[in-house]
Amino acid sequence: MSAVTTQTNNDILVVGFTDSKILDSQRIEQVGRELQEIVPQAVNKKLLLVFRGVSFMSSAMITKLVMLNKGCKAQGVTLKFCEVSPNVMEVFKITKLNKLFDIQGSEEKALASFDKKGWFG
């Protein structure tokens, strides 16, 4: 069974997770592999990870997200997260990854944020 789901919304590749708890090492390896394989599919260079339903993830999974972020940067893909649960957000804050990742509240806000240019756009 796949660990992630994908769909395209406008020109944004939207990725969801099939597990509510991402703790098992084999599952984490699978999620990491599937996420890396998805990056080239973001043909418009926009990738959104939707954490809806994910209540827990291990530190090993967080490492996979950091690796994904590096992979996206290397390929010029804009990566954003949304609908991060309070438990997961707490881990991001403790590890200061909330500063590294672009984390939006709702999926709608995240999708809209891809269209915003910079300060003067």
C-alpha angles and dihedrals in degrees: 000000000000117000094212138038125215135199135158121240110189100315096331123103106224117201126192133183124240095205127071092203119039101192110116113099095222091049091048090053089051093048091048092049093047092048092051090049091051096057095078089049090065090092093172091049093245122118127175123190112203112202094190108149096010106124102165138020132174126241088254089061090050088054088055089053091052089050090049090051090053091047092051092049091050090053096041094248119149108227124198134172128210142177092029111176119239091250093054092041089054089057090048089052095047090050091041089236089128083076093051098045125061099233119187127187106232131019089244092055091046093051091048092048091065089067095052112101120209129286095304099028 
